[in-house]
Amino acid sequence: MPKIKTNRGAAKRFKSTGSGKIVRHKAFSSHILTKKSTKRKRNLRKSTVVDSTNLKQIAKLIPYR
């Protein structure tokens, strides 16, 4: 079987943890920040684990993580 190409856009957006989970950054934190509360903006800075419904799709995009 030939090697699978890594999707470079996905490789920049997702990282994998030591236990094999895939981590992502949260959206909605780049502009129109005046109407968002300080608490909301602070929580958007944190990274979060990819949901189980999207895990299979993203795992295919970054096969050699």
PLY file of the C-alpha trace (Angstrom):
ply
format ascii 1.0
element vertex 65
property float x
property float y
property float z
element edge 64
property int vertex1
property int vertex2
end_header
0.00 0.00 0.00
1.23 3.53 -0.76
1.76 6.04 2.00
-1.13 8.36 2.85
-0.57 12.08 2.42
-1.17 14.17 5.52
-3.62 17.03 5.04
-1.31 19.97 5.81
-4.14 22.30 6.84
-5.36 19.78 9.39
-1.81 19.09 10.62
-1.47 22.78 11.54
-4.83 22.90 13.32
-4.81 19.66 15.30
-2.27 18.12 17.67
-2.33 14.76 19.36
-1.84 14.18 23.09
0.30 11.49 24.67
-2.72 9.28 25.20
-3.74 9.57 21.54
-6.57 12.09 21.82
-6.75 14.90 19.24
-6.70 18.48 20.52
-8.02 21.57 18.74
-8.27 25.31 19.38
-11.64 27.01 19.79
-13.21 29.22 17.13
-14.79 32.71 17.43
-11.79 34.37 19.12
-10.25 36.47 16.33
-12.54 39.50 15.84
-15.77 41.16 17.01
-14.50 40.75 20.58
-16.20 43.82 22.10
-19.57 42.13 22.59
-18.02 38.98 24.09
-17.52 38.85 27.83
-14.07 38.59 29.40
-14.91 35.14 30.74
-15.98 33.94 27.31
-12.81 35.30 25.66
-10.64 33.69 28.34
-12.31 30.31 27.80
-11.87 30.60 24.02
-8.08 30.74 24.54
-8.01 27.23 25.97
-7.68 24.19 23.75
-10.19 21.37 23.85
-10.43 17.71 22.82
-12.06 16.93 19.46
-15.58 15.52 19.82
-16.05 11.78 19.29
-18.36 12.42 16.31
-15.53 14.12 14.36
-12.65 11.98 15.61
-12.65 9.45 12.77
-12.67 12.14 10.05
-9.78 14.06 11.58
-7.77 10.91 12.29
-7.89 10.15 8.54
-6.56 13.64 7.72
-3.55 13.29 10.05
-2.58 9.59 9.83
1.03 9.86 11.15
0.47 12.08 14.20
0 1
1 2
2 3
3 4
4 5
5 6
6 7
7 8
8 9
9 10
10 11
11 12
12 13
13 14
14 15
15 16
16 17
17 18
18 19
19 20
20 21
21 22
22 23
23 24
24 25
25 26
26 27
27 28
28 29
29 30
30 31
31 32
32 33
33 34
34 35
35 36
36 37
37 38
38 39
39 40
40 41
41 42
42 43
43 44
44 45
45 46
46 47
47 48
48 49
49 50
50 51
51 52
52 53
53 54
54 55
55 56
56 57
57 58
58 59
59 60
60 61
61 62
62 63
63 64
